Amino acid sequence: MASFADDLLADFGSDDEQEIGVQEQGEAQQSTNGDGTDSRKRAHPENGDGPDAKRMHVDDADLDDLEDGSDDDDDDSMADANAAESSSSSTAGQGRSNGVQLGRNAVQPTAERDQAEVDELDLTIITSVRSIASLLHKGSTVHDVLRQIDHYMALPEPDLAGVLEDSPEYHLIVKANNIAVDVDNEVMVVHKFIRDHYSPRFPELETLIPNPWDYIQAVKAIGNDDTIPTSSLEGILPHGTVVVISMTASTTTGQPLAPSEWHAVQEALEMVFELESVRSRILAYVESRMSFVAPNLSAVIGTRTATKLLGVAGGLEGLSKIPACNVHLLGAAKKHSIGLSSAHGGSARSSGFIMQSELIANTPDDYKRQAVRMVSAKALLAARMDAGKTTSRDGSYGHKLHDELSKKIEKLLEPPPQKLEKVLPIPKEGGGKKRRGGRKARKAKERNGMTELRKMQNRVEFGKQEEEAFEYDESVGLGMIHSSSSGKIRAQTAEDRSKGKISKANKNRLAALRGASGGGTSSVLGRAAGAGGGRVD
């Protein structure tokens, strides 16, 4: 039975072979195009008299340099390919590998396993955990990396002089960080093996302790006995969880495991603790060295995330040249999504390594998009500061950016301010609000006040029927306007205060118009009378 890790390596190898074939076809096509260009250049006269003669010589020199450079690149690529074949580590190159976007001189990152895919595995038929977890076997790359880590840790200062990308310790840092990802992947598989084989003993424990590390420690503390030692669980889990576990264990349907099954679980537990020890050593080394390589970038996004970004981008120089809008794409796996749905990987296209930083991981999903933009921009500023290697080598600039990002994200997560209801003011003693007084205000009130006719309409005589006026199928009460004795509407005197007011200029204009019209009429009548008086009858 082939192991799970061997199947994954076989799949990765098939993908690499396809990509190598595509690259060879592209190089063949480029060489064909280059030959055609040379043939077209040779078709020009070589007497050197034309205006393009000098340009032709320069182009030929440039082509010679490019050909030499391409030969060197081919030699380097062949050396890298041979080194990759001799080791199980990732190769350096340019382009896209395994659906992950890579930069120039970048190192292929280790693919991270999905928890949902691991949960779907059925490991109950596996009798030994070493058949599916071979990372710690003798002769593996992990032991070589650990020996190199011990060697460089014994040095008084890190060996990072010169160009960072050419330093052997830098490549060890990137390689060790990739192995830490391999360790995390293997812990996930071993944790699934322990769950499948320990579930007959305590099937409810998996749902009570969702955290993998806490579950593994609880399994080791409980063991295969009939009674559950609550004292051993107190130092591992909260008191409330321990009480729930003890109550559930009294009603569980689980049975003690057979000796062979319990031996397999114990072997898996020992492997998990050994993997955790290796992971702690690697992370301690990476964290200590990243404080020298990229102190500001590590302060903003963390040492593990910074190491992954440097490995994918090809070092600090390559990362500093990337626009801030593309930082979130570094390390993003190209998954085939169904339509626009985010349930099948649609939202994972833009989830690169920057999403694993502490600032973004602790942000709710609704605000992660804005947090990614802010963190990517500040991380790129920190990377450019580290690439300069002149100032802020203690990481103070990175810590300053981290504090700014923390405040901005906290401000972003604040709820909107509540709409305050305006409370009415306390009424003052002695009446209402004082209104404006004076002659103008009084005159304005009188113009808009109620007239005597309206007052009479609003009054009703006691014991008498009110008369009404009908117009357009509507009736209006007349009140005491209509006189019952005479049968006529009582004449009301006009009030000066309710009359319309005109300005003095309009009054003078009306007087002039009236005078002009009156004088014209009298003159016409006078001429008519004079003409009539002179006639003899």
VOVOSE-770576 format. One record per residue (C-alpha): residue in one letter; x, y, z. Coordinates in steps of 0.02 Angstrom, whole numbers, plus 50000, padded with zeros to 5 digits. Layout:
# VOVOSE-770576
AXYZ;...
# end
This chain:
# VOVOSE-770576
M500005000050000;A500755016449943;S500865029950074;F499865045950069;A501445056450059;D502115046349911;D500495049249815;L500635068049845;L502445068149787;A501955058549631;D500615071349591;F501835085749618;G503105077249505;S501855075349363;D501425093749374;D503265098549368;E503545087749213;Q502105096349124;E502765113549169;I504545108949113;G503835103348945;V502915119748924;Q504485129648968;E505525119648841;Q504245123348705;G504305142048750;E506225142048743;A506205133348574;Q504995146048506;Q506045160548573;S507605153348494;T506695151648328;N506135169748338;G507895175248380;D508585166348225;G507325175248116;T507825191948189;D509675188448155;S509295183447976;R508325199547949;K509785209648018;R511025200847904;A509965205547753;H510495223947773;P512025230147677;E513645228747775;N514585242947696;G514275253947849;D513695268947747;G511835268247790;P511055277547936;D510645261348024;A512405254348015;K512925260648186;R511305254748263;M511555237748182;H513275235748262;V512585240648432;D511155228448415;D512355214648368;A513385218148523;D511835217948631;L511295201548554;D512985194048594;D512815199548775;L511055192548784;E511635175948711;D513025174948839;G511795179248977;S510565166248917;D511935153148915;D512375157649094;D510555156949143;D510395139949062;D511905133749158;D511185140649320;S509495132949285;M510295116049248;A511275117149411;D509705121649506;A508785107249424;N510155094949473;A510145101749650;A508265099649657;E508365081749597;S509655077449730;S508625084649873;S506795085149920;S506795103949945;S505935116349830;T506855123349677;A507215141349633;G506525148649473;Q505355161049394;G503525159749351;R502115149549426;S502275132549508;N500895121849581;G499665136049557;V500685148049665;Q501355164249592;L503235165649609;G504455179749580;R506205180149507;N507475169349603;A506025163449711;V505915147249808;Q504385136449785;P503385136649947;T502715120950026;A500885117849989;E499815119350144;R498495105850167;D496695110250191;Q495905104750354;A494295099850267;E495225088250147;V496145079950292;D494505077450387;E493795067850239;L495185054750249;D494755037850325;L496275032050422;T495445018350523;I496185004950409;I497955011350439;T498795001150574;S500375011450598;V500575030150590;R502305028750513;S501535022850350;I500715039850324;A501965051150416;S503745049250353;L504455066550387;L505525060950534;H506225045250453;K508105043050457;G508985051050310;S507605063850281;T507905082250246;V507305087350419;H508825080150508;D510005088750385;V509135105450413;L509215103250602;R511075099850593;Q511335115550488;I510285125550612;D511365119650757;H512925124450658;Y512335142150620;M511615144650793;A513345140950866;L514085155450767;P514265171950862;E513475182050720;P512345177250573;D513235173750409;L512215186250306;A513575197350232;G513495202950051;V511995199949941;L510605192450044;E509955181049907;D511695173249885;S511945169450069;P511845150950113;E511055154850281;Y509655164450195;H509235149150092;L509285138850252;I508035150950332;V506825149250186;K507065130350180;A506795128650368;N505205138950357;N504545127450220;I504945112350327;A503965120250468;V502465120150350;D502805101750314;V502795098550500;D501115107250517;N500415096750375;E501035080650454;V500325085550624;M498615087550543;V498705069950470;V499315062150632;H497955071350728;K496665063750610;F497445046550639;I497295048550828;R495485054150815;D494985039450706;H495845026550817;Y495375034150987;S493535037450946;P492985019851000;R493635024051174;F492845041351192;P491835046451038;E491195062751115;L492935069551154;E493195075450975;T491715087350984;L492115093251160;I493915098451117;P494015105750942;N495815111950962;P497025098750892;W498445101651017;D497265101751166;Y496445085851101;I498115076951087;Q498625082051263;A496925076651330;V497085059551248;K498795057151327;A498125062351498;I496555051351490;G497415035951422;N496505019451404;D495875017751583;D494055016251635;T494155031651746;I494615049051687;P495965057851791;T495235075151808;S496775081251902;S497845078251747;L496635087851637;E496575103151750;G498275109251691;I497815106851508;L496015112451487;P494905125351572;H493945119951725;G492265121151638;T492845109751496;V493525097151622;V491835096551711;V490925093551546;I492155079751499;S491935070851666;M490035071751653;T490065065451473;A491265051351516;S490015044451643;T488705041851506;T489825037851357;T489605022151255;G491465020151222;Q492445004651268;P494305002651312;L495434999851162;A496314983751123;P498174983151166;S498684984250982;E497534999250950;W498145008351104;H499945005051054;A499605013050883;V498845028350970;Q500335029651088;E501535028950939;A500565042950855;L500595053451015;E502475051651028;M502675056950847;V501605072350873;F502655078051021;E504245074950922;L503565084950776;E503095098950893;S504865099150962;V505585100450786;R504365114150743;S504845124150898;R506705122950857;I506435128450677;L505315143150723;A506525148950858;Y507935148950731;V506915157850597;E506335171050721;S508095174350782;R508805176250607;M507365186350533;S507735199850661;F509365202550565;V508715199650388;A507105209750392;P506795216850566;N505475229650513;L504515217650402;S504525204450539;A503855217150663;V502385221250549;I501785204050491;G502775191550596;T504325181150560;R503455166150479;T502425176650360;A503925187650320;T504985172350279;K503645165550162;L503505182150072;L505385183450050;G505475165749984;V504095168349856;A504655185749802;G506485181149784;G507195190849932;L507065208449998;E507555216349832;G506195207149739;L504885210749871;S505315229349878;K505005231049690;I503255223549696;P501795235949700;A500785236349859;C499215231049767;N500035214449719;V500765209349888;H499175200049937;L499385188849783;L501065181849837;G500795163849883;A498975163649828;A498495146549760;K497515146349598;K495975136049639;H494585132249517;S493025140349586;I491245136649534;G490535152849468;L490695167249589;S490405156749744;S491635158249887;A491155141349959;H492265131649835;G493835142149834;G493195157749749;S493835169149888;A495475159449907;R496235166349746;S496785182349832;S497195174250000;G499085174449995;F500345173050134;I499925190550196;M498255183450257;Q499205172950385;S499865188050479;E499215190850654;L498395207550614;I497325200350473;A497005183250552;N496205191450705;T495115202850598;P493295197750563;D492935191650387;D491875206850344;Y493365218350369;K494795207450308;R494785214950135;Q495145232350202;A496395225550328;V497355216750188;R497535233050092;M498185242450242;V499375228750301;S500055225750125;A500485244050101;K501365245550270;A502265228850248;L502975234650083;L503605250750163;A504465240450298;A505235228850166;R505935243850071;M506655250550233;D507495233750266;A508145232850087;G509045249350111;K510035242450260;T510435259950320;T509215265250455;S508045257350582;R508975240750593;D508225237850766;G506455236150697;S505805252050777;Y505025257850613;G504135241250595;H503465242050773;K502835259650738;L501905253650583;H501195238850680;D500485250450812;E499725261750680;L498905246850595;S498225240450760;K497415257250796;K496685258650621;I495935241150629;E495215244550801;K494455260550733;L493775250850587;L492935238150701;E492095251150810;P490185251250796;P489395266650717;P488875280250840;Q487105278850904;K485835291650847;L485485302151001;E483715307951027;K483595326551060;V482855329351231;L481625343751251;P482265357851361;I481565360051536;P480175373051529;K480575389051621;E479465396451752;G478465412051709;G477735407551539;G478355402651371;K479735409051264;K479865427851247;R479355433351074;R479985448050975;G479015464151008;G478935481450934;R477925491350807;K478435481150656;A478065464650739;R476405470850804;K475885477250632;A476355460750553;K475285451350679;E473825462850645;R473935459950458;N473895441350482;G472635441850624;M470805436550622;T469545449050552;E467865453550631;L466925444550491;R467885428550528;K467515430550712;M465645432250677;Q465715416550571;N466495406850711;R465105411750832;V463465402150849;E461875408650933;F461235398051072;G459625388651032;K459575393450849;Q459985383650695;E461535389250603;E461315393950422;E462445386750292;A463025391550118;F463145378049985;E464395378449843;Y465035364049735;D464215350949844;E465045358149998;S464285367450143;V465065381250246;G464335386950412;L463975405650420;G463825407050608;M463135424050662;I463545432750498;H461755431050435;S460525442150528;S458945432750573;S457905448650592;S458195457050423;G458715441950323;K460235450950256;I462065449750293;R462535462950417;A463725475550344;Q465435474750421;T466555489550429;A468235487150348;E469725487150461;D471255496950416;R472385484350497;S471825470450381;K471935480450221;G473305477850098;K474785489250113;I475755497149970;S477355506949971;K477495525649952;A478265524149780;N476775513949719;K475585526549800;N476415541049705;R476355531149545;L474495527549564;A474145546049603;A475075551349448;L474125538949342;R472455544849413;G472905563149384;A473415560049206;S471845550249167;G470715563449249;G471525578349158;G471405569648992;T469555566549013;S469145584749061;S470095591748913;V469185580448794;L467515585248866;G467975603848857;R468415603048674;A466815593648637;A465785606948729;G466655621248638;A466295613548472;G464475610948516;G464255628748581;G464825636748419;R463495627948316;V461945637948272;D460335628248282;
# end
